[in-house]
């Protein structure tokens, strides 16, 4: 006989969970007790949003569902930002939420929510364990749903009284990831379309990717001299050092790359959804019928034709598709000069103009490229500072970029902590804006408590930079609600017991980074940046005056 709480935790073990993230709550205290007897590392965050973001980052890194546990009501709603990121980013995640006892349901008891209604638009499936004997069944469904087709988040509510019941029940079998290979006819058609193309372009990104898929797709592109671009915040999906890599389709993308998408006569989209950012607000491809011949491959058939009518839709899981593409006999390319020009444009885009101030973020990124090993994991949240990261940092291996395609602020530090928990021997660096960092700054306490030696580099310009940029474009000189009064971030880090220092000049950054990496624990480096340096392409004054 086991309590339902113990059965639930045993199912986590069955499904291969080795790490979980939480903020503790009395509504699932029986599960916490059971976790104390299980071979699962439990990391307790200071805020549910951070715990959910940690679980989301774990899902991105491992391909297995990240697990997050939070209490009912406010705990769940705080965690919803992580669900939204997991949904938009196609990341497998299982959120386990406490619930009021069954006898109180429907009375709006303390912290009661109907999760199946409240979270319907944020998850692939929301369920509730109404009978203890269904714990193995429903946990198995949660994990299977999280990884099937287009991966994403699921929520499972746990009524308090159910968790306390004792029962004799068998464990479920471990979940399995369904696999689908492309049809032979589809691959033959891909080769036919390539043979007729003059300006092809491959776009890779989003769900179900693996290191082997990255290797296979790059081998296919190199064998055929195909230029390959990456979707928004998927820059680690192929080695950026390859001679066929031509850059990211991201916020602030290189106008030359955007024009190359427009001019392409064949687009081969492997895995991505071709969403708003990648298509520059759905302008690079006509909706619903693109001018370009479009081959779109995705693990979820429901995504094919959802926005764009495709010439060749391929429903297949990406590792299987990538292996099949690699095995195709190469086509004699008629586009060598097209690919070389795309690569040259990418390399030119790594150079940056000098901007006002004593500290140049472009040079900071150059230092990262030079100093960090290829296996280092680089995380970001959201804000204008990320434009430097996306444009000027280079990724060599899959699983080294963690950034929210949902555009959620406060993501970078929690993601970095999850990365360090999964890969303790790799350098993990979080680049954060001042506004972005303050949304999860309390997690420095988590970093110190669990000895997660991440390095946080805070770009401090005293404002919400993205919104200020838009203000200056639309309402020049009228600044409302975007100025920030910040603490001394180095002193803030030191107060938690972390290493902290301030850098105000470009030439001092590399030594500061070296000290932070060698600190032996969590470290923070504050970069004090001139407000005029608002984007890599334009100053604040240029934007205000309509010149940027």
N, C-alpha and C positions, 0 to 999 in steps of 0.2 A: 504494500500500500504506500502510495506517495500522495502528497498534496498536489493539487493542480498546479500550484506555483513551481513545485519541484519538477513536475512533468514538463512544464513549459521550458524551464531552463535546460532540462535534459534534451528537449527537441533542438534547442540552440546548438548544443554540443553535437547532436546527430547531424545537423546541417553544416557543420564545419566552422562554427563561429569561434574565433579565438580572441577577439577583442570587441567590446561593446562600450558605448558612450551613454552617459546619463546625467540628469540632475535628480537626486533622490526625492521621493515623495511618499507620504503615508499610504496613498491609495494603492501602491503596489509593493508595500514593504515586505510582503511574503516572498515576492520574486527577488528582491534585494538579498534577503536572507539565503535563499537558495543559490543565488549567484556566488555568495561567500563560500560555498562548498563545491563550486564547479571550476574546471580548468579554463576559465575565461577571464581575460584581463579586463577589468572594469575601470574606465576613466571617468571620473566625476567632474563635470564642467561647472562653471560659475553661472551659466545662463543656458536655457534650453535651446535658444537659437544657435549658440556655439556648439552644443552637443550634437544637434542635428546636422550642422555643417561638418563637424568632424566625421560623423557617420557617412555623409555624402562623399566626402573626400576619400574615405576608406573604400567606398564602393567604386569610385573612379580608379583608384590605385590597384585594386585587387580583382575587379570584375565580379566579386562576390557581394551580396547585399550587405551594406553597412547596417548595423543594428544600433538603435537609439531607444532609450527608455525614459519616459517623462511622466509626470503626474497628470491628473485629470484637469480639465478646464484651462486655466492660465498656462500650465505647463505645455499642453498640446498646442495652444494658440501661439505661444512663444516659438515653439518648434516649427511652426508652419512655414517659416521662411526657408528652412532647409528642405522641406517637402517641395516647395515651389521650385527651388534650384534643381533638386533631383528630377522633377518632372520635366522642366525645360531642358536639362542637360542629359536626359536619358540615362540616369544613374540608378542602379538597383539599391533600394533602401527599405528597411523594415522598421517602422516606428511602432513601438509597443507603448500603449497609453493606459494609465489607470482609469477606472470608471467607478461610479457610485454603485452600491449594492443593488442587485436586481429588484428588490422590493421597493426601492426608491425611484426607479426609472419612471420618467414621465411627469415627475412632480417639480421639476426644476430644483432639485436638491442642490446642496452646496457644491459648486464647481461642476455641475452636470452639463454635459453637451451631448447632443445626438451626433456622433462623429460621422455616421454614414451620410448624414445630410450636410453637416457643416464643412466637411472636407472632400465632398464628392468631386469638386473641380480641381483638386490638388493632388490626387492620387489615382493610381490605376484601379485600386480596389480598397474599400474601407469595410472592415468586418468587426464583429464583436463576438466574444466567447460567451455564449449564453448557457452552455452546459459543459461541465468539466471534462466529460469523456470525449469532447470534440477538440480538445487542446492539440493533440498530435495532428489531426486532420487539418485544422485551420492554420497551424504554424506551417505545415507543409504547403498548403495553398498559398500562404503569404510569400514564402520564399520562391516558389515556382512562378507566381505571378510577377514578382519583382524582376526576374531574369528573362522572362519569355518575350519574344518579339522585340519591340522597342522597350528596353529595360526602363524601370521607373520605380517610384515609391509606392508602398502600400502601408496601410494603417490597421492595426488590430487592437481593439479596446478590450480591457481586462477588468470586468466587474470585481470589486473587492471580495465579495463573498464567494465567488466562483474559485478564486485563487486559494481560499482556505479549505475547500472541500478535499477529502481524501478519497482515493479511488485506485482501482487496479486496472491499468490500461497498457497496451503495448505501444512502444515507440513507433513512429513513422519511419519509412525509408528515407534516406537522404534525397534531397531534391536533385533533379538533373536539368541541365540547360539543353533545350531543344536545338537541334542543328538542322540546317537546310542547305543543300548544295545547289548551285545554279544549274539550270538545264543545259545540256550540250548544245542545243540549238541557240540558246542565248549567247553562249561563248562564241559560236561560229559567227553570229550576227555582229558581236562586238568587233571581231577581227575584220569583217566585211566593211563596217563603218569606218574603222581606222584606215583601211586600205584606200578609201575614197576621200579621206580628210586632207585638208591642207593646213588648218590652224586648230588642232585639237588641244584640249586642256582637261586635265584630271583634277577633281576637287575631292579631298578626303576629309572625313570627320565624323564625330558623334558616336552612336551606340555600338557596343559589342566589340570594340577594337582590342587587339592584343599586340604584344611585341612581335610575334611571328607574322601577324597580318601586316604590321608596319614594314617588316623586312620583305615580305612577298610583294606588296604593292609597289614598294620602291624598286625592287628588282624588275618588275613588269614595266615600270615607267622608264627605268634606265635602259632596258633592253630595246625599248621602242623609241627612246629619246623623247619621251612625252613630258612636257612641262607639268608639274604638279603643284597645286596650291592647297593650303589647308583652310578648313572652316574656322570660324570664330573660336578662339581659345582652344584650338586643336593643333597647335604648332608642333607638338611633340609626336604627332602621328607619323611623320617621316623625318629622316635625318636632314636637318636644314643645311648641312654641309654638302649635300649631293649637288652635282652639276645640273640636275633637272629641277631642283626646288626653286620656285619663283615667288614665294611669299605667302603671307596670311591674308585671307579675306576677312578683315576685321574693322573695328571702329578706327577711323582715321587711316583707312587703307591707302596704299600707294595709288594715285590716280592712274598710273600706267598699267598697273595690274587690273584695276577696274575696267579700263578700256580693252585690255586683252580678253576679259570675259565677254565683253560686248562683241568683239571681233571674232571670237572663236566660231568655227563652223561645226565643231563637235565638242560637247561637254560630257564627260564621264564622271558622274557624281557617285562616289563610293561611300555610302553610309550616311552622309549628311542629309538634313531636311531642306537645305537651300532656303533658309529662313531670312528674316528681315535684315540682319547685319550682313550676312554673306552676300546678299543680292543688292545691298545698298537701298533698302526700303523697297524691294521688289521692282527695281528699275533696271538692273543689269540683264534680267530675263523678262520678257513680256509675259503677263498673266492673262489667260491661262496657257497660251500656246507660245513657247519661246521661239525666237527666230533661229536659234542654234538647234542643231540636232541634239537631242537630250537622251542619254542613257542614264537611268537612275536606279541604283541598287540600294536596297535597304532590307534589314531583317524583318520589318513589319509591313506586310502588304498594304495595310491601311494608310501608310505614309506615301505610297506610290500613287500619284495622281491627285493627292490632296490639295496641292496648290497648282502644280504644273502638269500639263499633259505631256507624257513622255513618249518618245519614239520607241524606246525599249525599256520597259520596267522589268527589273530583276529582283525577285523576292528570294533572298538568301542571307544566311548568317555570314558575317564578314570574314572570319578566318577561312571558311570554306571557299568563299568567293575569291579572296586574295590568293589562296593557293592555286585555284583554277586559272586565274589571270597570269600568275607567274609561269604556269605550264604552257601557256599559249605560244605557238611559234611566232617570233617577232615579225612585225611588218616592216618592210623597207621604208624608212621615214622620208616623207617629202617636206618635212617641216623643221629640219635641223636649224636653220637660221632663226626661225620663230622661237624655238626653245632656247637657243643661245642668247637671243635678245631678251627673253623673259628673265633668264638668269642674270644677265648684266644689269637689268633694271633693279632686281632684288639687291644685288651687291651695292649698287649706287645708293639705294634707299637706306643702307646701313650707315651712310655718312650723314652727319647732322650739322645744322647751322649753329653758330654761336648765338646764345641768347643772353639777355641781361642778367647780371648778378655774378657773385663770386663762385657759385657752385653750379656746375653744368650737369644736369641729370643725364644728358646724352653721354658725357664722359663717365658718369657712374655706371651706365649700362655697358660701356666699352670695358670698364674694369671688371664687371661681372663676367663678360665673355672671356676675358683673359685669365681671370683668377679662379673661377669656379670650375670644378671638374665636370666632365660631360654627364656624369651620373647624378649631379646635384639636382635636387627637386626645388623648383621655383614656384612660389605661390603668390597670388594677387587677389585682392577683393575687387572693388569697382571704383572708378573715378578717372579723372583726366590723367593722373599719373600712370595709369596702365597703358596709355598710348605709347609711352617710352618703352615699356616692357615688351609690348607686342611688336613694336617696330625694330628695336635694337638688340634684343636678346636672341640667341640662337639655341635651339634644342637639338640634341643628337639622338636621344633615346626615348622611346615611348614610356609614359609614366613619370615624366619629369616636369610636367606643367599641371598645376592645379589652379583653376580660375573659373568663376561661375559664369556660364553662358547666359544665366538668368539676369546678370547685371546686379547681383545683390552685394551691397556694401557689408563690411564686417566679416567677410568670408576668409580672407587670407591667413590670419593668425590661427583660427581653429583648424583650417586645412593643413597648415604647417605642422601643428601638433599631431594630427592624425598621421601625417606622412612620417614624422619622426618615430611615432609608435610602431608603424609598419616597417620602416627601414632605419633602424637606430644607427647604422654605420654610415649612412649617407648624409652629406651636407644638405640642410634644408634652410632655404632663405625665403622670407616673406617680404615682398615689397608692398608697402601700405601708404596711402595718403593719410593726412592728419585726421580728416573727418572719418574716413574709412576705418582707421585703426581704433578710434575711440568707441566705435560701435561694438567692439569685442575686446577692448583693452584689458578687462578684468581677467581674461584668460592667461595673462602673464602669470597669475597666481597658479593656474593649472600647470603651466610649463614648469614652474619651479617645484611644485608639489610632486610631479611625476618625473622630474629630471629629464625633461624633453628639451634638448639643447638646440633649439632653433635660433636663427638670427633674424631679427626684424629690422628692416630699414624703413624708417618713417620719413616720407617726403612732406615736410611741414612748410606750407605756404600761407597758413592762416585763413583758409577759406575752403568752402565746398567748390572746388575748381570747375567741375563740369557745369554746374548750375550757373556759376558766375560767368562762364564763357557764353552760355546761352543768353543770359541777361544782357551782356554787353552787345550781343548780336541783335537782339530783338528790342531792347530798351537801353540804348547806350547811355552809360553814366549813371543809371538809376539802379543802385545796389540795394537789395532788400533780402535780409535773412541769410546771407551767404558768408558773412564774416565769422571767423571762429576765434575765440579766446582760448588758447591752448596752454597746457601745463608745460613745464620743463620735462620733456619726454624721457631724457636720460635719468633725471632724478626720480621720475615715476617708476622706471624699470628698477633702479637701485633700491627703491622702497620695498619691492617684492623680493629682493635678494638676487636679482639678475644683473648682469653687466650692462652698463649704460654709458654712452658718451655722445657728444654733439660734434657735428662736422659743419663748418661754415665755408670751407674753401675746397675746390675740386682736388687740389693736390694733396689734401689730407685724407681723402676717402680711402685709398687703398690700404694704408696702414691701419686705419680704424676698422676696416673690414677684416683684415688679418687678425687683429686683436679679438674681434667678436667671434670669428671662427675658432680661435684657439682658447676661448674663455672657459671651455669645459662645462658649460651649462647655457641656459637661455641668455641671450644678449640682444640689446637694442642699440641701433645707431640712428640718431636723429639728424636729418639733413635739412638745414635751414635754407630755403629756396626763395628767390625773388618772385613776388607775385606776377611780375611782368612775363615770366617764363611759363605761360599758361599751357601751351602745346608745343610740340617740336617744330611746327610749321609757322606759327604766328605768335606775336606777343599780345598781351592784353590791350595795349594801345592800338595795335594794328586791327584787332577785332573790333574794338570800339569805333574805330574810324572807317570800318567797312573794307579794310585791306587784307583781312585774313579770315 
